[in-house]
Amino acid sequence: MMQEATFSIAIVRDIVQYVGAQGVEVDCLYSNANIDPIWLEDPDRQVCGEVLKYLWREAIKQTGDRDLGLHIGEAFDLCAIGIVGYVLLNCQTYGQVLEKLSGYTRLFSQGVAIHHQVSDGWVYCECEIIGNVKNYLLDEPRHPIESTFAALITATQQLTGKPLLIDSVWFQHPSPGDDSEHQRIFQTAVKFSQPINRIVFDATCLDWAVRSANINLLSVFELHAAGMLSAQNQAQDYTQKVIKAITHSLQGEIPLIDAIARNLMISVRQLQRELQAENTSYQKLLDQTRQQLALEHLNNPETSIHDVAFLLGFSEPSAFYRAFKRWMGQTPRSYRQNKGKLLS
């Protein structure tokens, strides 16, 4: 069975509180999304994506708001994402805010990865939907992703006292038709059906001071957040443990299952049984991990394609080319060239 991405109960609470403030009876939200209200009292609880999928559907139905994600993001408060919000409130600069957000995203959402890079004076901040797990965002991304970007705009204003200097906004999902609310909130060109969810803004924003910065509180909150992240990682299943072990061991040689089993202090037969129970196999995970690492290496222009092939344990570059074309439908060189065009 494929692993399922989980999400913080804080996201549920944020949606329910916003919708309740619009005059909607929240009991119907709870019942139709199979939410036990007692869950909201546990700030560390995680819920599966199915809960959020049905909550978004019901919230849109009850409010009649076709741009609900945008409006929830616009009303965002950093405290809504729990410990991560407190970490961000105490960062020194906006650049540090983005770094910490990237590092701790998993604490409130295992369904996305938020990361950024700087190129030619612009920051490219991307919200990547995680695809190797059961993830409701793969099927119904619009409102959660729009909420995320709108919340980033709101949080920037809260943290720095300044509006984010946006150049453009991209969404992977199709246009909803009327995009007047997108134009109002982002105040810039908004494009749909794009290859990635991305917001581009002026790199000078990274140096902005955070008004509530407190380096002593930051260390306290980070200690707590790091502990939560560690506990979350320890609770991972064998699929994730094997991927992590392969990633660590894949340095020019393909690690054998025997070595990975020893690393995890389990017999090969037991490991095979555990992976079978999770509807996967060692060979599948090895292939997936090599694919993911190939993409990461190719995103670094300083690593040659020949070196990528070697690092991933391929006997020769031609074998890597064949495998990459099977994974991505294009050659490594084409992928790197297309990625470069997206950044230009």
N, C-alpha and C positions, 0 to 999 in steps of 0.2 A: 504494500500500500504506500503510495507516494506521501511524503511528509507534507503537512499543511502549514502554511504561514499563519502565525498568530499575531494578534494586535492588542494593544493595551486597552483596558477597560476605560481609560481616560478619554479615548476617542469616542466611545459609546456615550460617556457622560456629556461630552461636549456637544454632540449632535442632539441628544435628548434635551439638554438645557436650552439650546437655541430654539428648538422646535416648540418646547413648552412655553418659552417666552413669546412665541407667536400666537399663543392662545389655544394650541392643540392639546387635547387630553392625552397625556403621555402613557396612560395605561394600555391604550390600544397599540402603541409602539412596542411596549414590552411584550404583549401577548403575541403579536404578529411576527415579531423577530425572535421569539422564544428566549427572551431575556428575563432573568430573575432579578428584580430590583435590588435584592440584597448584594448582588455582585458589585454594584457601584460603590459599596462601602469598603471594598478591598482595593486600594490603589495599585497593588502589584499584580492584580489578576490579569491574565491574558485570555482573549476569546478568539475563536476561529473566525475565518473570513466569512463563513456563511451567515453568522450573526450580523456582521456589518452590511453584507449584501442586502439582507432583508430589511434591516433598519433603514438604510438609505432609500430603498424602494418605498417603504411605508411612510417615511418622513416626507418624501417628495409628493406622494399621494395625498397625505393629510394637509400639507401646507399649500399644495397647488403651485409651488415655486419651482419653475423649470431651471432656475439658476441657483438652486439651493447650495451646492458646493461652494460656489463663489461667495455667497452671502455668509455662510458659516465661517469661511476663511477670513472674510472681511471683519467679522466680529471676534476673531481669534484673540485669546489671551494666553500668554506663555505658560501660565500656571496650569493650563489645560493638559499639557503633556508631562505633568508631574516632575520628577527629578531632572529630566532633560531640560525643561523650562528654567529651573533654578540654576542649572549649570550655565545656560546661555545668558541669563540675566546678570551673571557675575563675571563674564568674560571682559577682557580689557578692550578689544577692538572687534569690529565687525568681521574682519578676516578670521579672528579666533573663533567667533560665533559659528561661522560656516565649517571650520575644522571640527569643532566639538559636535555640531549637529550631525556631521557625517559619521563621526566615531560612535555616536550613541543612538543613531536612528533605530537600531534593532530593539531598543528598549520600549519604543512605542509602536513600531511597525516592522514586522519581518517581511512585509510584502513589497517594500521599496528600498532602494539604496540611493542616498542623496550624496552627490560628490560634485566638486567643482575644479576647474582648471583655468589658468590665466594665459591669454594669448593676445599679443598686440594691443595691450591696454584694455582688454575686455575680459570679464569673468563669465565663463560658461558654466552655469549651475544646472545640473541635470538630475532629474528624478527618474531613476531606472526601475521599472517594474520587474521584480524577481520572477524568473521563468522556470527554474528547475524544481519548483515546489507547487503544490496545489494552492492556487492564489486567486481569489475572486477578482482581483484587480485586472487580471488578464482578460476577463470577460466584460466587466463593467467598471472601466477606469475613470469615466468622465468626471463625476462629482468629487470623488476622493482626490484625484490629481489636481483638479481646478481649485479645490479647497486648499490643498497643500501650497500651491503657488500664491494664492490670494493671502493665505496666512503668512507667508514669507514677507509679503509687502507690508502687512500690518505689523508683524513682529519687528521688522527693520525700523519702522517709525517709532514703535514703543522703545526699542533699545537705544537708538541713536538720536531720535528727535528729527530725523531727516527722511524725506521720501527717497526710495531707491531709484537710482538713475538708470532706468531700463531702456535698452535699445530694441529688444524684440522678445516675443514669447512664442514658443512652439508647443503644440500638443499633438500627441500621437492619435488621439481619437478624432473622428470626423466632426465637422462643424455642426453645431446644434441648429444652424439656420440663422436665428437672430443673435448676433454677437455684440449687441450694444452694451450689455453689462460688462463683457470682457474689456471693451474699449474704455469704458468708464473707470474700471478698477485698475487696469494696467497702463492706461494712458499711452499706448504705443501699438505698433503693429502686432496683431495676434494671428498666427497661422495654425491651421489644423491639418490632420492627416500627414504629419511630419514623421521622420524616422525616429525621433526621440522627444521626450518631454524636456524642454530646455528653456531657461530664462537667461538672457544675456544682459549684463549691466556693466557700467563703467568701473574699471579696476580701482579707481581712487576711493571708491566706497569701502574697500577693505581696510583702509587706514582710519576710518571713522571711529571715534571713541564711543564706548558703551556707557551711557549715563549712570547706570546702576552698578558699575564694576566694583567688585570687592574681592581682591586676590585671596584673602583669608577664607571667605565664604566659598569661593570657587574651589579651593582645595578640599574643603569639607564635603561639598556636594559631589565633586568628582570622585572622591573616595567611595562614597555611597553608590554612585552610578557604576563605577568600575566593579564593585562587589556584585551588583545586580547583573552586570554583563557576564561576569565570571560564572555566576550561578546558572544563568541561562545557557551558557556554553556547555557546562557540565551536564546539563539535563538533555543534551542533544542525543539523537538516536545513532545507531551504528552507521547509517548512511553518511551522516555528517562527520562522524569520527574517522571513517575511512577516507573521505574526501580530504580532510585535514591532514591525515597521515600521508596520503599520496602526494599532496602538494608539498609537504616538507621533504619527502624522499626523492621526488622527481628532479634530479639534478644531473642530467646526462645519461641516466640509466632508468629503465622501466622497473619500478619496484615489484617484486613478486608478492603474491598473496601471503606466502609463508612469512615474509619479512613484516608485512603489515599486521598480520595476526599476532606475531611476537611483540610488536610495538604496542598492540592493544591488550596484551596479556590474555589471549584467548586462543583456542585451538582453531586451525583452519576450518575444520568441519563445522564447529560452532559458529564461526564467523559467517560461513556460507549459509547456514540455517537462518541466522539473524537477518542477513541481507535479503534472503528469499522471503522472509516474513514481511519485509518492508518493500516487497515487489521490485527488487533490483538485484544486481549481481556485481561481483568485483570487476568484471570486464566492462560492464556498462559504466560504472563509476570512474574507472580508469580513463575510458574514452571521453566522458563528460568533463573530467578534470583537465585532461590534456587540451580539450577544446577551449575551456575557460581560460587556462593559462596562456594558450596561443593568442587569444584575443588581447589579454593584458600585455603580453610581450610586444605584440604588433602595435599597440597603442604608444609604445615608447620608440620614437624614430631612431634612437641611438643603438637599438638592438637590431642587428642584421637578421634577415630571414634565415640565413644559414645557421646563425647562432640560436635562433628560436628552435629550429629543427633539432639541433644538438641538445639543447636544454630539455626538450620534451622526450628525449630518448629515441628519436627516429634514426635509423641506420644511415640514411642519406636524405638530402633535401627533397628529392623527387617523391620519396615516401610521405614526407610531410605535406607536400603539395597535393598529393592524391587524397590524403586524409582530410585536409582543410577544405578541399573542394567538396568532399562528401558532407562535411559539417555545414558549410556556409554557402555552397553553390557558387563560389568564386575562388580565385586563387588568393594566396596571402598578399601578393603584390597589389592586386585589384582592391582587396579589402583596405589595405593601408592607404592607397591613393584616394579611395572614396571617403575614408575617415578624415583625411586631410582636407578634402573639399568641404566637408561639413563644418570644419573649424574656420574656414576662410570666409 
